[in-house]
């Protein structure tokens, strides 16, 4: 197998490719983020992902199956319980989570909220599942009048705190999130505490790009830990550092949106000669999927696809580029939450054989096991590497 120097791994957050067999248990039967979005907009224009083999994974209007893909292609099933960002990314890096992280369909327990309010020295508003854009319109004016932060959750394992930047400065909001993170342990070990700053006037509130995630740490060492322990750099771009609670990461770059995420990934490719560049592009999920905006979702896909040649032309001998996802978030269904779906697996590079059909992998962790084998480090023991199937 050729020696791999760099892996550029890009997670297209929430870009699922069809409901998993147990999706009905999660209320997601019929979800198919890519295919349903394509039908909703009359077809997708994704020529570069199509050349990578995307059209071989499902019937996606506008993305025909390429007869000779330039790399390896397949899809991966989630073996862990759940459908959230945290568990999805952990599984990508070799962690199996047999139990889902806790969720709060009726809001957080009164005792927990009392302890949080005492710790931050303020009361709170909300404490129920809600759309983030809707709850700031509902409670934003009262928040500005009282100074009480807005606490809410969703179908995912999240404790979200929204605050107007003129009422609660951003660093104070981040401090509140750290306080919540310290309280949310044991049975209340939610996957993420999320800072949701917003600006504007009543009736016209908008969220800003200074969101931050404060994640529970992975329950065991991940492939990222094994890489950094071996002296191999791991550059985390977007919310990757937050998802892994800073573990197994040598450099972190936070981003504003998909365009910035791509810019920062390209910049890392210019300066990092060896290691893993691990990027999350969040707009699909955060800006469009959760808001059931199929047109915006489609536009974001096409914008990323249009820039893929910039990544491919920068690939050097020993480089591998991988595109995947962490769950679905079908913008065409009544739900505004994540959907339990297969995720795409597209692998290209000078050392990667063309036209390799990887089929359906039993777990996202196969990707982590492959990254570990590419770099010659031990995996986590969960997942099966496909490195020798794809390497020239």
C-alpha positions in Angstrom: 0.0 0.0 0.0 1.4 3.5 -0.9 2.4 5.8 1.9 -0.3 8.3 2.7 1.0 11.7 3.9 -2.2 13.7 4.2 -5.9 13.0 4.5 -8.4 15.8 3.9 -11.7 14.7 5.4 -14.7 16.9 4.8 -18.0 16.3 6.6 -20.9 17.7 4.7 -23.0 18.1 7.9 -26.4 16.4 7.5 -26.1 15.3 3.9 -27.7 11.9 4.2 -28.4 9.5 1.4 -31.5 7.6 2.6 -33.3 6.3 5.6 -31.6 3.5 7.6 -33.6 0.3 8.2 -34.5 1.4 11.7 -35.3 5.0 10.7 -39.0 4.5 11.6 -38.0 4.0 15.3 -36.7 7.6 15.2 -39.7 9.0 13.3 -37.6 9.3 10.1 -39.2 6.7 7.7 -39.0 8.0 4.1 -36.2 10.5 4.8 -33.6 11.0 2.1 -31.9 14.3 2.4 -30.2 14.3 -1.0 -32.9 12.6 -3.2 -35.8 14.5 -1.6 -34.0 17.8 -1.9 -33.2 17.1 -5.5 -36.9 16.3 -6.3 -38.1 19.4 -4.4 -36.0 21.8 -6.5 -36.3 20.0 -9.9 -32.8 18.4 -9.8 -29.3 19.1 -8.4 -26.3 20.2 -10.4 -23.4 18.4 -8.7 -21.1 17.4 -11.6 -17.9 17.0 -9.4 -19.5 14.9 -6.7 -21.1 13.0 -9.6 -17.7 12.2 -11.0 -16.7 11.0 -7.6 -19.5 8.5 -7.7 -22.4 10.2 -5.8 -24.9 9.2 -8.4 -24.0 5.5 -7.8 -25.3 5.7 -4.2 -28.9 6.6 -4.9 -31.4 7.8 -7.5 -30.7 11.6 -7.2 -32.5 13.8 -9.8 -29.8 15.6 -11.8 -26.9 13.4 -10.6 -26.8 10.4 -12.9 -24.7 7.4 -12.1 -21.3 7.9 -13.6 -20.1 4.8 -15.4 -16.5 5.3 -14.4 -16.1 7.3 -11.2 -12.7 8.8 -10.5 -12.4 7.3 -7.0 -14.0 4.9 -4.5 -17.6 5.3 -3.5 -20.1 3.8 -1.1 -22.3 4.6 1.8 -22.1 4.0 5.5 -24.7 3.0 8.1 -24.6 4.4 11.7 -24.1 1.6 14.2 -24.6 3.8 17.2 -27.9 4.7 18.7 -29.1 8.2 17.8 -28.8 10.6 15.0 -27.0 13.6 16.3 -23.8 15.4 15.4 -21.8 14.3 18.4 -22.4 10.6 18.2 -22.1 10.7 14.4 -18.6 12.3 14.5 -17.5 10.1 17.3 -18.4 7.1 15.3 -16.5 8.4 12.3 -13.5 8.4 14.5 -14.0 4.9 15.9 -16.4 5.2 18.9 -19.5 3.1 19.1 -22.3 4.5 21.3 -24.8 1.8 22.0 -27.0 4.2 24.0 -28.2 7.5 22.8 -27.3 10.7 24.6 -30.2 12.1 26.8 -32.9 14.2 25.2 -35.5 16.4 26.9 -38.9 16.5 25.0 -40.5 18.1 28.1 -37.6 20.5 28.8 -34.9 20.2 31.5 -35.7 19.2 35.1 -36.6 22.0 37.4 -33.8 21.2 39.8 -31.2 21.3 37.1 -32.5 24.7 35.9 -32.5 26.0 39.4 -28.8 25.1 39.8 -28.0 26.6 36.5 -29.8 29.9 37.3 -28.0 30.1 40.7 -24.7 29.5 39.1 -25.1 32.3 36.4 -26.9 34.7 38.7 -29.9 35.1 36.4 -33.3 33.6 35.7 -34.0 32.0 32.4 -36.7 31.9 29.7 -38.0 29.1 27.6 -36.9 25.6 28.7 -38.8 23.7 26.0 -38.0 22.1 22.6 -38.1 24.7 19.9 -36.7 26.0 16.6 -33.8 28.3 17.3 -35.0 30.9 14.9 -38.6 30.8 16.1 -37.8 31.0 19.9 -35.8 34.1 19.6 -38.7 35.8 17.8 -41.1 34.5 20.6 -38.9 35.4 23.6 -36.3 37.8 22.3 -38.1 41.0 23.4 -38.7 39.7 26.9 -35.1 38.6 27.0 -33.9 42.1 26.1 -36.2 43.6 28.8 -35.3 41.1 31.6 -31.7 40.1 30.7 -32.7 36.4 31.1 -31.0 34.1 28.6 -33.3 31.8 26.5 -32.7 28.1 27.2 -34.2 25.5 24.8 -33.5 22.1 23.4 -34.6 20.0 20.3 -35.1 16.4 19.5 -31.3 16.1 19.7 -29.2 15.9 22.8 -28.5 19.7 23.2 -28.8 22.4 25.9 -28.9 25.6 23.9 -28.6 29.1 25.3 -29.6 32.1 23.1 -28.8 35.7 24.0 -28.7 39.0 22.3 -25.1 40.2 21.9 -26.1 43.7 23.3 -27.7 42.2 26.4 -25.3 39.4 27.2 -21.8 39.9 25.7 -20.5 37.0 23.7 -17.8 36.0 26.2 -20.3 36.0 29.0 -22.6 33.8 26.9 -19.7 31.4 26.4 -19.0 31.4 30.1 -22.7 30.5 30.8 -22.3 27.6 28.4 -19.2 26.4 30.2 -21.2 26.6 33.5 -24.0 24.5 31.9 -21.4 22.0 30.6 -20.0 21.5 34.1 -23.5 20.8 35.5 -24.6 18.5 32.7 -23.0 15.2 33.8 -24.1 11.7 34.7 -27.6 11.1 33.6 -27.8 14.6 32.1 -24.6 14.3 30.0 -26.0 16.0 26.9 -24.0 15.8 23.8 -23.6 19.5 23.3 -24.2 22.8 25.0 -24.6 25.4 22.3 -24.2 29.2 22.5 -26.7 30.8 20.1 -26.0 34.6 20.0 -28.3 36.9 18.0 -28.7 40.5 17.1 -31.4 42.9 15.8 -34.6 44.4 17.0 -37.9 42.8 18.0 -39.5 41.1 15.1 -36.2 41.2 13.2 -33.8 39.1 15.3 -31.1 37.1 13.4 -28.6 34.7 14.7 -24.9 35.6 14.3 -22.0 33.5 13.2 -20.4 33.3 16.7 -22.1 30.1 17.6 -20.0 27.8 19.8 -20.5 24.2 20.8 -19.3 22.8 24.1 -19.4 19.0 23.8 -19.2 16.2 26.1 -15.8 14.6 25.8 -15.7 11.3 23.9 -16.0 8.3 26.3 -12.8 6.7 25.0 -9.8 7.6 22.9 -10.6 8.2 19.3 -8.5 7.8 16.1 -7.7 11.5 16.6 -6.0 10.7 19.9 -4.1 7.9 18.3 -2.9 10.2 15.5 -1.7 13.0 17.8 -0.1 10.4 20.2 1.9 9.3 17.3 3.0 12.8 16.5 0.8 13.2 13.4 -0.9 16.6 13.2 -4.7 16.9 13.3 -6.1 20.2 12.1 -9.7 20.7 13.1 -11.7 23.2 10.9 -15.2 24.4 11.8 -16.9 22.8 14.8 -14.6 19.7 14.9 -12.7 21.0 17.9 -15.9 21.6 19.8 -17.4 18.1 18.9 -14.3 16.3 20.3 -14.0 18.7 23.3 -10.5 19.6 22.0 -9.1 16.1 22.3 -6.8 14.7 19.7 -6.4 18.0 18.0 -3.1 19.9 17.4 -4.6 23.0 15.7 -8.2 24.4 15.6 -9.7 26.9 13.2 -13.3 28.1 13.8 -15.3 29.2 10.8 -18.2 31.4 9.9 -20.0 29.4 7.2 -19.4 26.9 4.4 -17.4 29.3 2.3 -15.1 30.2 5.1 -14.8 26.5 6.0 -13.6 25.7 2.4 -11.3 28.7 2.4 -9.7 27.6 5.7 -9.4 24.0 4.5 -7.6 25.2 1.3 -5.3 27.4 3.4 -4.5 24.4 5.6 -3.6 22.3 2.6 -1.1 25.0 1.6 0.7 24.9 5.0 0.2 21.4 6.3 2.4 18.9 4.5 1.5 15.8 6.7 -1.5 14.9 8.8 -5.2 14.9 8.9 -7.2 18.0 7.9 -10.7 17.4 9.4 -13.4 19.9 8.3 -17.1 20.2 9.1 -19.2 22.3 6.7 -22.2 23.2 8.9 -24.5 25.4 6.8 -26.4 22.4 5.2 -27.6 21.5 8.7 -27.7 24.7 10.7 -28.9 27.2 8.1 -31.1 25.1 5.7 -31.9 21.6 7.0 -33.3 22.7 10.4 -35.3 25.4 8.7 -36.8 23.1 6.1 -35.3 25.3 3.3 -34.8 22.8 0.4 -33.9 25.6 -2.0 -31.2 26.9 0.2 -30.0 23.3 0.9 -29.7 22.6 -2.8 -27.9 25.9 -3.4 -25.4 25.1 -0.7 -24.7 21.7 -2.2 -24.1 23.2 -5.6 -21.8 25.9 -4.1 -19.6 23.3 -2.4 -19.6 21.1 -5.5 -18.5 24.0 -7.7 -15.4 24.5 -5.5 -14.3 20.8 -5.4 -11.8 21.3 -8.2 -9.9 23.7 -6.0 -9.3 20.8 -3.6 -8.6 18.3 -6.3 -6.0 20.4 -8.1 -4.1 20.8 -4.8 -3.9 17.1 -4.1 -0.3 15.9 -4.2 1.2 12.3 -4.3 0.3 10.8 -0.9 -2.9 12.8 -0.5 -6.5 11.5 0.0 -9.7 13.6 -0.2 -12.8 12.1 1.5 -16.3 13.5 1.5 -18.9 12.1 4.0 -21.6 13.2 6.4 -22.6 12.6 10.0 -26.4 12.1 9.8 -29.3 13.4 7.7 -31.5 16.5 8.0 -34.1 16.2 5.3 -35.5 19.7 4.6 -38.6 18.3 2.8 -40.2 16.5 5.8 -42.4 18.1 8.4 -39.7 17.5 11.0 -37.0 20.2 11.6 -34.7 17.8 13.3 -32.0 15.4 12.2 -32.9 12.2 10.3 -31.4 8.8 10.7 -29.8 8.1 7.4 -27.0 6.5 5.6 -24.1 8.9 4.7 -22.1 9.1 1.5 -18.5 7.9 1.3 -16.5 9.4 -1.6 -12.7 8.9 -1.7 -10.4 10.3 -4.3 -6.7 11.1 -4.7 -3.5 10.2 -6.6 -3.1 7.0 -4.5 -6.8 5.9 -4.8 -8.0 3.4 -7.4 -10.8 4.6 -9.6 -14.2 2.9 -9.8 -14.0 1.0 -6.5 -17.5 0.2 -5.2 -17.3 0.1 -1.4 -20.9 -0.9 -1.0 -22.7 -0.3 2.2 -20.4 -0.2 5.2 -21.8 -1.5 8.5 -20.5 1.5 10.5 -19.2 5.0 10.1 -16.2 3.7 12.1 -14.9 2.0 8.9 -13.7 5.5 7.9 -11.8 6.0 11.1 -10.2 2.6 10.9 -9.1 3.5 7.3 -7.6 6.8 8.3 -5.7 5.0 11.1 -4.3 2.4 8.6 -3.4 5.2 6.1 -1.2 6.7 8.8 0.1 3.5 10.3 -1.4 3.9 13.7 -3.7 1.7 15.8 -7.4 2.0 15.4 -9.9 1.9 18.2 -10.9 -1.7 17.6 -14.2 -0.8 16.1 -14.7 -0.6 12.4 -13.1 -2.3 9.4 -10.5 -0.5 7.3 -11.1 -0.3 3.6 -7.6 1.2 2.9 -6.3 -1.8 1.0 -9.4 -1.9 -1.1 -9.0 1.6 -2.4 -5.2 2.1 -2.4 -3.4 1.7 -5.7 
